[in-house]
């Protein structure tokens, strides 16, 4: 599933989430174009999430780290390993570059049109003060970063 607008996900579009181990019969029926009835017994609720933001202010130059924390369905392997790499990199940067300030943005709502990142940008350092921005995950930067940083 691709990212969806944050305002109205799935607008009138029924969505069935099936574990791969349970999807075989549905896929076989769909491929055969046989008539079928699919009964969805669930809800299209939104869940609360938050951004986890850490700031270590030590000097005028900044390094920014970011990675998504949430996503659709089977991305737990990407989100878990991305967050682990993000945490290790933050710890290493803090020790290796004691003169740099660090902001770490571990964001939720990635699947809702990068909504968590849009909201986290208020915590980001000014582009002119940012020596480096490291993002682990999908290439969202060009869509929201100021041109001077994203280029």
Secondary structure, 3 states (H helix, E strand, C coil): CCCCCCCCCCCCCCCCCCCHHHCHHHHHHHHHCCCCCCCCCCCCCCCCCCCEEEEECCCCCEEEEEEECCCCCCCHHHHHHHHHHHHHHHHHHHHHCCCCEEEEEEECCCCCCCHHHHHHHHHCCCHHHEEEEEEECCCCHHHHCCHHHHC
